[in-house]
Amino acid sequence: MVSGLEDVQAATLLLVVVAGLAAGWVDAVVGGGGLIQLPALLLVPGITPVQALATNKMGSVFGTTTSAVTYYRRAHPDLRTALPMAAVALAGSFCGAVLAASLPASVFKPIIVAALIAVAVFTAARPSVGELTKLRHSGRRHYATAGAIGAVIGFYDGLIGPGTGSFLVIAMVVLLGYNFLAASAKAKIVNMATNIGALAFFLPHGSLLWGLGLVLGLSNMVGGYLGARMAVKQGSRFVRVVFLVVVGALIVKLGWDVYVENIRGA
């Protein structure tokens, strides 16, 4: 079992730093950085899955906070929607992390793969979706829908996690009517809250590797800053393309996990 940063070899530490940079960039643009970051952490010799999950969340908190601040300064997302949504998502994420301690993620993975395929097909088949902001609801109905999205996806992030940012983006595009850039800006604020919620559960259990988490967090911050700036500069079409690439990678990764688990169970 890994007990501190001194137990990690230089080559492995370099891999974690590079993974943190890449994950921060991907997370800032459209979410899904955990697809890069978590597998890199699991390559650290002696690390337990719970330690990897907790340390991954710590790194992600740094990255999503940096990208959220960068988006706020450059894109000025509507906080009246984002902040209440984030508060609900934080609570949902904590509850999901509690359940994750007793329920295997393999139960949900086939459903998630099917949902991701549906999302990818829908987004690819309708190129005009997410180009412009055309809100579908107003007043209380808008905020109630946003709250429901935050609760459900927040719970998912605490329970399993991969693709949380991507699910947030597509939900805000399809269900609320935001363009991809506006959705991504708000998703960073909500994703920051879900990471904090899950981390709040892991901290009392002593699962966090502080040294490795700080290194991961710093690299995640750099990637998050660069990704948010590029997304704002390039606009919604760029975010949409990255979204499809990340969702495709998530489908392959989770689909392979389901296949391997079924082979082992046969």
SERO-384562 format. One record per atom (N, C-alpha, C, O): x, y negated, z. Coordinates in steps of 0.05 Angstrom, whole numbers, padded with zeros to 5 digits, always signed. Last residue first. Layout:
BEGIN
XYZ;...
END
This chain:
BEGIN
-00359+00308-00329;-00369+00331-00344;-00358+00357-00334;-00364+00379-00344;-00333+00267-00305;-00356+00278-00291;-00367+00303-00304;-00383+00318-00292;-00296+00252-00343;-00286+00263-00317;-00309+00277-00302;-00304+00296-00287;-00330+00233-00382;-00312+00256-00388;-00303+00269-00362;-00303+00294-00360;-00352+00189-00356;-00370+00211-00364;-00354+00236-00370;-00362+00259-00364;-00308+00157-00350;-00322+00167-00326;-00340+00190-00332;-00343+00208-00316;-00295+00146-00403;-00276+00161-00387;-00290+00172-00362;-00284+00195-00355;-00342+00117-00418;-00334+00141-00432;-00316+00159-00415;-00320+00183-00412;-00339+00073-00384;-00362+00091-00383;-00355+00118-00395;-00362+00139-00385;-00291+00050-00403;-00293+00058-00375;-00316+00078-00372;-00313+00099-00358;-00306+00036-00455;-00285+00057-00451;-00286+00068-00422;-00283+00092-00418;-00343-00004-00443;-00351+00020-00458;-00331+00043-00454;-00339+00066-00451;-00310-00042-00420;-00330-00028-00403;-00340-00003-00417;-00346+00017-00403;-00277-00054-00467;-00266-00046-00441;-00286-00031-00424;-00279-00009-00414;-00315-00067-00508;-00295-00046-00512;-00285-00035-00485;-00283-00011-00481;-00342-00109-00483;-00357-00086-00493;-00338-00062-00496;-00344-00040-00487;-00301-00146-00476;-00315-00135-00453;-00330-00109-00460;-00330-00090-00445;-00289-00159-00529;-00269-00146-00513;-00281-00133-00488;-00273-00111-00480;-00337-00185-00543;-00329-00161-00557;-00308-00145-00541;-00309-00120-00540;-00334-00228-00508;-00356-00209-00505;-00349-00183-00519;-00355-00161-00508;-00290-00254-00531;-00289-00244-00504;-00310-00223-00499;-00305-00202-00486;-00310-00267-00582;-00285-00251-00579;-00284-00238-00552;-00279-00214-00549;-00354-00299-00570;-00358-00274-00584;-00334-00256-00582;-00337-00231-00579;-00327-00343-00544;-00347-00327-00530;-00351-00300-00543;-00351-00279-00530;-00297-00364-00585;-00283-00351-00563;-00302-00333-00547;-00295-00311-00538;-00341-00384-00615;-00323-00364-00627;-00308-00349-00605;-00306-00325-00605;-00362-00422-00578;-00379-00399-00588;-00361-00377-00600;-00366-00354-00595;-00321-00458-00573;-00329-00443-00550;-00345-00418-00558;-00342-00397-00547;-00321-00480-00625;-00298-00466-00615;-00305-00448-00592;-00297-00425-00590;-00372-00504-00625;-00366-00483-00644;-00342-00466-00635;-00342-00442-00637;-00369-00544-00584;-00385-00520-00581;-00379-00498-00600;-00380-00474-00592;-00300-00570-00579;-00329-00571-00580;-00342-00544-00580;-00329-00523-00576;-00246-00586-00575;-00255-00571-00598;-00285-00569-00601;-00295-00567-00623;-00242-00614-00525;-00232-00626-00550;-00243-00613-00575;-00250-00626-00594;-00263-00578-00489;-00275-00605-00492;-00267-00617-00518;-00283-00630-00532;-00227-00536-00496;-00255-00532-00501;-00269-00559-00505;-00285-00561-00524;-00178-00559-00479;-00181-00550-00507;-00211-00547-00514;-00219-00554-00536;-00189-00568-00425;-00182-00591-00443;-00187-00583-00472;-00197-00599-00488;-00197-00516-00407;-00219-00535-00405;-00214-00559-00424;-00232-00568-00437;-00145-00493-00416;-00169-00483-00429;-00192-00503-00429;-00206-00506-00450;-00112-00523-00382;-00107-00524-00411;-00132-00514-00426;-00139-00525-00447;-00135-00510-00332;-00133-00538-00340;-00130-00540-00371;-00144-00555-00384;-00129-00454-00330;-00156-00466-00329;-00156-00495-00339;-00174-00503-00353;-00073-00448-00331;-00089-00437-00353;-00117-00450-00354;-00127-00456-00375;-00062-00472-00281;-00050-00483-00306;-00067-00474-00330;-00073-00490-00347;-00091-00438-00246;-00097-00467-00248;-00086-00479-00274;-00100-00495-00287;-00066-00389-00253;-00094-00392-00261;-00102-00422-00264;-00117-00429-00282;-00018-00400-00228;-00018-00395-00256;-00046-00397-00268;-00049-00407-00291;-00039-00406-00175;-00024-00428-00188;-00023-00424-00219;-00028-00443-00234;-00061-00355-00165;-00078-00379-00165;-00065-00402-00180;-00078-00417-00195;-00017-00321-00165;-00038-00318-00185;-00055-00343-00188;-00062-00351-00210;+00008-00342-00119;+00022-00342-00145;+00002-00340-00168;+00003-00354-00188;-00033-00331-00082;-00025-00359-00087;-00010-00361-00114;-00014-00380-00128;-00036-00274-00084;-00059-00290-00091;-00052-00319-00097;-00063-00331-00115;+00014-00260-00065;+00007-00253-00093;-00016-00270-00102;-00017-00279-00125;+00006-00279-00012;+00028-00288-00028;+00023-00284-00058;+00026-00302-00074;-00042-00252+00007;-00040-00281+00005;-00018-00291-00014;-00022-00308-00030;-00083-00206-00008;-00054-00208-00009;-00047-00237-00014;-00048-00246-00037;-00141-00188+00028;-00128-00207+00011;-00098-00207+00014;-00087-00207+00036;-00167-00157+00065;-00160-00145+00040;-00143-00163+00022;-00132-00153+00002;-00189-00168+00115;-00160-00166+00112;-00151-00154+00086;-00129-00143+00085;-00242-00178+00122;-00234-00150+00121;-00204-00146+00117;-00195-00123+00115;-00251-00232+00117;-00251-00220+00144;-00242-00191+00145;-00235-00181+00166;-00247-00237+00058;-00228-00248+00077;-00228-00235+00104;-00207-00227+00114;-00292-00216+00029;-00267-00201+00030;-00248-00211+00052;-00233-00195+00064;-00332-00255+00034;-00336-00228+00045;-00310-00213+00049;-00306-00199+00069;-00309-00299+00010;-00317-00301+00038;-00323-00274+00051;-00320-00271+00075;-00304-00281-00042;-00280-00283-00026;-00287-00285+00004;-00272-00274+00020;-00357-00287-00059;-00346-00260-00057;-00321-00260-00040;-00316-00241-00024;-00361-00343-00056;-00379-00326-00042;-00368-00298-00038;-00370-00287-00016;-00321-00360-00091;-00319-00367-00063;-00337-00349-00046;-00329-00340-00025;-00343-00341-00139;-00317-00332-00130;-00313-00337-00101;-00303-00320-00086;-00389-00372-00142;-00392-00343-00139;-00365-00330-00130;-00365-00311-00115;-00367-00424-00148;-00383-00417-00124;-00385-00387-00120;-00384-00377-00098;-00344-00420-00198;-00327-00426-00175;-00342-00418-00149;-00329-00407-00131;-00389-00412-00228;-00370-00390-00225;-00351-00395-00202;-00343-00376-00188;-00412-00463-00226;-00426-00440-00214;-00407-00417-00209;-00409-00404-00188;-00373-00491-00253;-00381-00500-00226;-00394-00476-00212;-00389-00471-00189;-00372-00465-00302;-00347-00465-00286;-00354-00473-00257;-00342-00462-00238;-00422-00474-00324;-00415-00447-00315;-00391-00446-00297;-00389-00430-00279;-00419-00526-00340;-00435-00520-00316;-00428-00492-00306;-00428-00488-00281;-00386-00518-00385;-00378-00538-00364;-00393-00532-00338;-00382-00532-00317;-00416-00482-00416;-00390-00474-00405;-00381-00492-00382;-00370-00483-00363;-00459-00515-00430;-00463-00490-00414;-00438-00481-00401;-00437-00473-00378;-00434-00553-00462;-00447-00562-00437;-00452-00538-00418;-00449-00540-00394;-00416-00519-00503;-00397-00535-00487;-00409-00543-00461;-00397-00540-00440;-00463-00496-00524;-00442-00479-00513;-00423-00495-00495;-00414-00485-00474;-00522-00532-00503;-00503-00524-00523;-00480-00509-00509;-00478-00509-00485;-00580-00507-00467;-00556-00523-00469;-00539-00514-00493;-00541-00492-00502;-00626-00477-00456;-00625-00494-00480;-00601-00512-00482;-00602-00531-00498;-00640-00439-00418;-00642-00467-00411;-00641-00486-00435;-00651-00508-00434;-00634-00390-00443;-00657-00394-00425;-00661-00423-00418;-00684-00431-00412;-00588-00395-00478;-00613-00383-00487;-00637-00390-00469;-00658-00397-00480;-00548-00423-00447;-00554-00430-00475;-00582-00420-00483;-00597-00436-00494;-00549-00398-00398;-00555-00426-00399;-00561-00436-00428;-00576-00455-00432;-00535-00346-00414;-00560-00350-00401;-00568-00380-00402;-00591-00386-00406;-00484-00354-00435;-00505-00346-00453;-00532-00350-00440;-00552-00357-00454;-00456-00370-00387;-00457-00387-00410;-00481-00380-00428;-00496-00397-00436;-00463-00326-00352;-00473-00352-00345;-00476-00370-00369;-00496-00383-00372;-00436-00286-00381;-00465-00283-00376;-00477-00310-00368;-00499-00316-00377;-00384-00307-00378;-00397-00304-00405;-00427-00301-00402;-00443-00312-00417;-00374-00305-00323;-00374-00331-00337;-00388-00329-00364;-00403-00347-00371;-00375-00248-00316;-00394-00266-00303;-00397-00293-00317;-00419-00303-00322;-00342-00208-00336;-00360-00222-00355;-00379-00242-00342;-00398-00251-00355;-00340-00166-00279;-00330-00172-00306;-00351-00186-00324;-00373-00177-00326;-00373-00160-00227;-00356-00182-00235;-00349-00187-00264;-00351-00210-00273;-00400-00131-00183;-00383-00119-00203;-00363-00139-00214;-00339-00135-00211;-00421-00161-00139;-00424-00132-00141;-00404-00119-00159;-00391-00099-00152;-00412-00215-00148;-00403-00203-00123;-00403-00173-00124;-00386-00160-00112;-00436-00219-00198;-00408-00225-00195;-00397-00213-00170;-00375-00202-00169;-00490-00207-00187;-00475-00190-00205;-00445-00194-00201;-00429-00175-00201;-00503-00252-00157;-00505-00225-00145;-00488-00205-00161;-00473-00189-00150;-00499-00290-00197;-00482-00292-00173;-00481-00265-00159;-00459-00256-00151;-00539-00275-00231;-00511-00272-00240;-00492-00275-00217;-00470-00262-00218;-00584-00285-00197;-00580-00259-00209;-00551-00255-00217;-00539-00235-00211;-00577-00340-00180;-00581-00318-00161;-00574-00291-00173;-00559-00275-00161;-00573-00369-00229;-00552-00369-00209;-00553-00346-00190;-00533-00334-00183;-00623-00358-00251;-00599-00350-00265;-00576-00348-00246;-00560-00329-00246;-00656-00383-00213;-00658-00354-00217;-00633-00343-00232;-00624-00322-00225;-00640-00436-00220;-00635-00423-00195;-00637-00393-00197;-00621-00378-00185;-00658-00446-00272;-00629-00448-00266;-00623-00433-00240;-00602-00420-00239;-00713-00441-00263;-00699-00422-00281;-00669-00422-00276;-00657-00401-00276;-00720-00484-00228;-00727-00457-00219;-00713-00436-00237;-00703-00416-00227;-00706-00527-00261;-00690-00521-00237;-00696-00493-00226;-00677-00480-00216;-00748-00524-00300;-00719-00523-00308;-00702-00515-00284;-00685-00497-00287;-00793-00529-00268;-00789-00504-00283;-00760-00501-00292;-00749-00479-00291;-00790-00581-00249;-00787-00559-00231;-00781-00533-00245;-00766-00516-00235;-00766-00613-00308;-00776-00614-00281;-00770-00589-00265;-00749-00577-00267;-00770-00571-00368;-00765-00596-00354;-00775-00594-00325;-00791-00577-00319;-00741-00527-00417;-00759-00533-00395;-00752-00561-00384;-00731-00572-00389;-00704-00525-00457;-00729-00510-00461;-00749-00517-00440;-00773-00514-00444;-00664-00575-00487;-00673-00563-00463;-00701-00550-00467;-00719-00562-00478;-00619-00571-00531;-00647-00575-00533;-00660-00561-00510;-00667-00537-00512;-00556-00587-00553;-00572-00584-00528;-00601-00591-00534;-00607-00614-00540;-00530-00549-00608;-00540-00573-00596;-00556-00567-00571;-00567-00546-00567;-00510-00497-00613;-00496-00520-00626;-00504-00546-00614;-00488-00564-00610;-00538-00455-00592;-00517-00466-00576;-00502-00489-00589;-00482-00499-00577;-00551-00423-00652;-00556-00423-00624;-00533-00435-00609;-00510-00427-00613;-00536-00418-00704;-00544-00445-00696;-00549-00447-00666;-00551-00469-00655;-00525-00365-00714;-00502-00383-00711;-00510-00411-00701;-00493-00426-00692;-00549-00310-00697;-00561-00337-00697;-00540-00358-00692;-00536-00367-00670;-00519-00265-00697;-00540-00266-00717;-00553-00294-00718;-00566-00301-00738;-00484-00272-00654;-00473-00271-00681;-00495-00275-00702;-00489-00287-00723;-00521-00271-00611;-00504-00295-00616;-00493-00296-00644;-00493-00316-00657;-00543-00219-00616;-00560-00243-00616;-00544-00268-00623;-00553-00284-00640;-00497-00187-00610;-00513-00186-00634;-00530-00211-00637;-00532-00223-00659;-00481-00202-00557;-00463-00206-00580;-00479-00206-00606;-00474-00224-00623;-00526-00185-00527;-00517-00213-00526;-00500-00220-00551;-00504-00240-00564;-00525-00130-00536;-00549-00146-00544;-00541-00176-00546;-00550-00189-00565;-00476-00118-00513;-00480-00113-00541;-00503-00129-00552;-00502-00141-00573;-00487-00131-00460;-00467-00145-00474;-00470-00142-00504;-00466-00161-00520;-00526-00092-00447;-00533-00120-00446;-00513-00137-00462;-00521-00156-00476;-00496-00045-00452;-00519-00049-00469;-00527-00079-00470;-00533-00089-00491;-00459-00054-00410;-00449-00052-00437;-00472-00057-00457;-00469-00071-00477;-00494-00054-00366;-00480-00079-00373;-00469-00078-00401;-00471-00098-00416;-00511-00001-00365;-00531-00022-00369;-00517-00048-00378;-00527-00062-00396;-00462+00025-00354;-00476+00030-00379;-00497+00008-00386;-00500+00001-00409;-00449+00002-00301;-00434-00004-00325;-00448+00002-00351;-00446-00014-00369;-00476+00017-00254;-00487-00005-00270;-00473-00009-00297;-00484-00023-00315;-00449+00059-00232;-00478+00061-00234;-00489+00041-00254;-00508+00046-00268;-00397+00042-00225;-00403+00060-00248;-00433+00063-00252;-00441+00070-00274;-00391+00016-00177;-00398+00000-00200;-00405+00017-00224;-00418+00007-00243;-00422+00047-00120;-00402+00048-00141;-00411+00031-00165;-00434+00032-00174;-00434+00016-00058;-00447+00025-00083;-00427+00025-00106;-00415+00004-00111;-00411-00007-00014;-00424+00019-00011;-00435+00031-00036;-00444+00054-00036;-00391-00056-00028;-00375-00039-00010;-00386-00011-00007;-00371+00008+00001;-00429-00081-00056;-00408-00069-00071;-00391-00050-00054;-00379-00031-00064;-00460-00107-00019;-00470-00082-00030;-00448-00067-00045;-00449-00042-00045;-00426-00151-00009;-00434-00133+00013;-00443-00106+00002;-00436-00085+00012;-00426-00174-00060;-00401-00163-00049;-00407-00144-00026;-00393-00124-00023;-00479-00192-00063;-00470-00172-00081;-00444-00158-00072;-00441-00134-00075;-00479-00231-00023;-00496-00208-00020;-00487-00185-00038;-00488-00162-00031;-00444-00268-00047;-00437-00256-00021;-00453-00230-00017;-00443-00210-00008;-00473-00281-00093;-00447-00268-00096;-00439-00254-00070;-00428-00232-00070;-00517-00308-00072;-00521-00283-00086;-00495-00267-00089;-00496-00243-00087;-00492-00353-00050;-00506-00335-00033;-00510-00308-00046;-00506-00287-00034;-00473-00375-00099;-00454-00369-00077;-00467-00348-00058;-00454-00328-00051;-00521-00386-00127;-00502-00365-00137;-00482-00356-00116;-00475-00333-00115;-00541-00428-00097;-00556-00403-00098;-00538-00380-00107;-00539-00358-00096;-00501-00466-00109;-00507-00458-00081;-00522-00432-00080;-00515-00415-00063;-00504-00471-00165;-00480-00460-00153;-00485-00451-00124;-00475-00430-00115;-00554-00495-00170;-00550-00468-00182;-00525-00455-00170;-00526-00431-00165;-00544-00544-00147;-00563-00525-00134;-00560-00497-00145;-00563-00477-00130;-00503-00561-00186;-00497-00557-00158;-00517-00540-00143;-00509-00521-00129;-00526-00563-00239;-00503-00545-00233;-00500-00540-00203;-00495-00517-00195;-00567-00601-00240;-00573-00573-00247;-00551-00555-00235;-00557-00534-00224;-00541-00646-00224;-00567-00641-00212;-00577-00612-00218;-00592-00601-00203;-00496-00652-00255;-00493-00639-00229;-00520-00633-00216;-00521-00616-00198;-00484-00645-00320;-00506-00653-00303;-00504-00638-00276;-00511-00614-00275;-00415-00659-00338;-00438-00641-00336;-00459-00652-00316;-00451-00665-00296;-00371-00691-00364;-00392-00702-00346;-00417-00684-00346;-00438-00693-00354;-00325-00681-00392;-00350-00675-00405;-00374-00684-00389;-00397-00685-00400;-00282-00698-00361;-00281-00703-00390;-00308-00699-00403;-00314-00712-00423;-00290-00688-00307;-00278-00713-00314;-00280-00719-00344;-00281-00742-00352;-00313-00636-00310;-00328-00659-00298;-00317-00685-00307;-00332-00704-00313;-00271-00606-00331;-00296-00609-00346;-00311-00634-00336;-00321-00650-00352;-00236-00610-00287;-00228-00620-00314;-00252-00625-00331;-00254-00646-00344;-00265-00584-00247;-00257-00612-00244;-00250-00625-00270;-00258-00648-00276;-00267-00533-00270;-00292-00547-00264;-00287-00577-00261;-00302-00594-00271;-00213-00519-00273;-00228-00523-00298;-00254-00538-00293;-00262-00554-00310;-00202-00515-00217;-00187-00534-00235;-00203-00539-00260;-00205-00562-00269;-00238-00476-00202;-00240-00502-00190;-00226-00523-00207;-00236-00545-00212;-00221-00432-00231;-00247-00443-00237;-00251-00471-00225;-00265-00488-00236;-00169-00424-00208;-00172-00430-00236;-00199-00443-00242;-00200-00463-00257;-00179-00414-00153;-00161-00436-00161;-00167-00444-00190;-00169-00468-00196;-00213-00370-00158;-00222-00394-00144;-00205-00418-00152;-00216-00439-00158;-00179-00331-00181;-00201-00343-00197;-00213-00368-00185;-00221-00386-00199;-00146-00317-00139;-00135-00330-00162;-00156-00344-00179;-00152-00366-00189;-00186-00294-00106;-00171-00317-00097;-00159-00332-00120;-00161-00356-00122;-00203-00251-00137;-00222-00272-00131;-00208-00297-00121;-00216-00320-00128;-00156-00220-00137;-00167-00230-00162;-00186-00253-00157;-00185-00273-00172;-00155-00206-00084;-00134-00223-00094;-00142-00235-00121;-00136-00258-00127;-00200-00172-00082;-00199-00195-00065;-00178-00215-00076;-00184-00239-00077;-00186-00132-00120;-00211-00147-00123;-00209-00173-00107;-00216-00195-00117;-00139-00111-00097;-00139-00123-00124;-00163-00141-00128;-00161-00163-00139;-00158-00091-00049;-00138-00112-00049;-00137-00127-00076;-00135-00151-00077;-00191-00051-00070;-00203-00073-00055;-00184-00096-00053;-00192-00119-00055;-00154-00016-00096;-00174-00030-00111;-00187-00054-00096;-00192-00075-00108;-00086-00029-00070;-00112-00014-00069;-00133-00030-00086;-00129-00054-00090;-00020-00023-00094;-00043-00040-00088;-00068-00023-00089;-00071-00006-00105;+00023+00009-00110;+00014+00010-00082;-00011-00007-00076;-00021-00005-00053;+00046-00034-00162;+00049-00008-00147;+00039-00010-00118;+00048-00028-00104;+00002-00067-00202;+00021-00071-00180;+00022-00045-00164;+00002-00036-00154;-00039-00058-00237;-00013-00046-00244;+00008-00050-00222;+00030-00038-00224;-00081-00087-00219;-00082-00059-00213;-00056-00044-00221;-00052-00021-00213;-00069-00137-00241;-00065-00133-00212;-00064-00103-00205;-00049-00095-00187;-00085-00127-00294;-00057-00133-00288;-00051-00129-00258;-00030-00118-00252;-00141-00119-00288;-00124-00097-00296;-00094-00102-00291;-00080-00083-00284;-00153-00174-00272;-00157-00151-00254;-00141-00127-00262;-00128-00115-00245;-00141-00207-00318;-00128-00211-00292;-00130-00186-00274;-00110-00178-00262;-00173-00194-00362;-00144-00195-00364;-00131-00192-00337;-00112-00177-00333;-00224-00196-00343;-00217-00174-00362;-00187-00172-00365;-00177-00150-00370;-00228-00244-00318;-00224-00220-00301;-00216-00196-00318;-00204-00177-00308;-00245-00280-00355;-00216-00278-00350;-00209-00254-00333;-00186-00244-00334;-00297-00292-00368;-00287-00265-00376;-00257-00262-00370;-00245-00242-00379;-00308-00358-00396;-00310-00337-00376;-00300-00311-00386;-00294-00308-00410;-00296-00398-00434;-00322-00383-00436;-00326-00362-00414;-00347-00349-00415;-00254-00432-00418;-00268-00436-00443;-00296-00423-00442;-00316-00435-00449;-00236-00414-00368;-00243-00442-00372;-00260-00447-00397;-00278-00463-00397;-00224-00360-00378;-00245-00368-00359;-00255-00396-00363;-00279-00401-00362;-00180-00367-00412;-00204-00354-00422;-00228-00361-00404;-00249-00368-00414;-00143-00392-00376;-00151-00404-00402;-00178-00393-00412;-00196-00408-00419;-00139-00354-00335;-00148-00381-00329;-00158-00395-00354;-00178-00409-00354;-00117-00311-00364;-00144-00309-00352;-00156-00336-00345;-00179-00341-00350;-00066-00332-00377;-00085-00324-00398;-00114-00323-00388;-00132-00332-00401;-00045-00339-00325;-00047-00361-00344;-00068-00356-00366;-00085-00372-00371;-00049-00287-00304;-00063-00309-00291;-00066-00333-00310;-00088-00345-00311;-00014-00260-00338;-00042-00252-00338;-00059-00274-00325;-00081-00280-00335;+00034-00285-00322;+00024-00287-00350;-00005-00281-00352;-00020-00295-00366;+00035-00267-00268;+00035-00295-00275;+00024-00300-00303;+00007-00317-00307;+00037-00211-00275;+00015-00223-00261;+00012-00253-00267;-00010-00263-00271;+00087-00207-00300;+00063-00197-00314;+00038-00210-00301;+00020-00218-00315;+00120-00225-00259;+00119-00240-00284;+00094-00232-00299;+00081-00250-00311;+00113-00183-00223;+00104-00210-00215;+00101-00228-00240;+00083-00243-00242;+00138-00142-00251;+00109-00140-00245;+00098-00167-00238;+00076-00174-00246;+00190-00160-00250;+00176-00156-00276;+00146-00155-00272;+00131-00165-00288;+00201-00162-00194;+00202-00187-00211;+00186-00183-00237;+00171-00201-00245;+00158-00124-00151;+00182-00127-00167;+00179-00151-00186;+00156-00159-00192;+00132-00135-00087;+00126-00135-00116;+00151-00141-00132;+00165-00160-00126;+00142-00142-00034;+00140-00114-00044;+00136-00112-00074;+00137-00091-00085;+00140-00195-00024;+00166-00184-00026;+00166-00155-00036;+00186-00144-00044;+00086-00205-00016;+00097-00212-00042;+00125-00199-00046;+00132-00193-00069;+00058-00149+00022;+00067-00176+00017;+00079-00180-00010;+00083-00161-00025;+00039-00098+00021;+00034-00114+00045;+00042-00143+00041;+00032-00160+00056;+00010-00045-00016;+00025-00070-00017;+00018-00087+00008;-00005-00090+00015;+00017+00024+00000;+00000+00000+00000;+00018-00025+00000;+00037-00026+00014;
END
